[in-house]
Amino acid sequence: MIITDTHTHLYSEAFDEDRDAMMQRALNAGVKRFFIPAIDSTYTQAMLDLESDYPENVFLMMGLHPTHVKENYKEELSLVEEWLAKRKFYAVGEIGIDLYWDKTFLKQQQEAFVYQIRLAKKHQLPIVIHCRESFDEIFEILEQEKGDDLFGIFHCFTGTLEQAHQALSYNMKLGIGGVATFKNGKIDQFLDQVDLKHIVLETDSPYLAPVPYRGKRNESAYVIQVLEKLSYIYGKPVEEIAEITTQNSVEVFVA
């Protein structure tokens, strides 16, 4: 059984004390493929080091995270463009709009999102979308950019069934993580109405740990809890869920 964690920040400082042990726990649990989203240029070297340590298992993305779109965002976007031109990445991400923490840079976030979508199209790569309290703003841009060359993953999907269907209409798959295990997560109430062919697994480690680890540091091994929850929701064996969601990730990332 091969399990894929499509979104995990394994280079995070949260793992500096026990990264190798954490990785081994995940590998022992059957998690063999880890897709690593970018945040900004300050983390690039840590991402490259992680890939060097686990070349068979770790697959890197490149992008500028919306919460890191600040005064220097054009400089950061230039670095994203440079990196995409000089080596292989598996997606442009995570990119999008976040209006939870700060609305100051909304205009710049929108501009950065469009710019990076177009970089992804240029390099024939998927996008991985960060959407927090910004579904309307995200959908407005996706509607503008939609086409056969637009595809990817709605990371940490927490919307409604209607919003799920709208996301799918833009060639997106839904990244499902720890929120599916929360009592107030809500997505577990309708997820079985979304065909499994549209679902991929993720942890967003070190954030959003699933029950029973909620509130603690998340890690990729805990994707098992998400897998088990989806097994319950869809009424299918965990092995089948793992196989389908991994195949879905292969279709997105071609990795």
Number of C-alpha atoms within 10 A of each C-alpha: 14 15 28 27 29 29 27 22 23 25 23 14 12 16 19 10 9 9 17 13 11 16 20 14 16 22 18 11 17 17 23 18 21 26 23 27 28 25 21 21 18 10 13 18 11 15 24 15 12 19 18 11 12 13 11 11 15 19 23 20 24 30 32 26 22 28 21 17 27 13 10 9 19 14 11 20 20 11 17 21 17 11 15 22 12 8 7 13 19 23 28 29 32 28 30 31 29 25 18 11 9 9 12 11 19 17 12 17 25 20 17 24 28 19 13 23 26 18 20 25 18 11 16 15 25 25 32 30 26 23 25 18 14 15 19 11 16 21 17 12 16 20 12 9 16 14 12 9 17 19 25 27 31 25 28 25 22 23 17 14 16 9 15 22 15 16 22 18 14 19 19 24 25 26 26 30 31 28 22 25 23 17 10 9 13 16 20 21 12 12 19 14 13 15 9 17 14 18 24 31 28 27 31 26 25 19 17 20 26 25 18 12 14 15 11 13 14 23 26 29 21 24 29 22 20 23 27 17 20 26 17 14 16 17 11 12 13 19 14 13 24 24 15 18 24 23 18 20 26 13 12 23 20 12 11
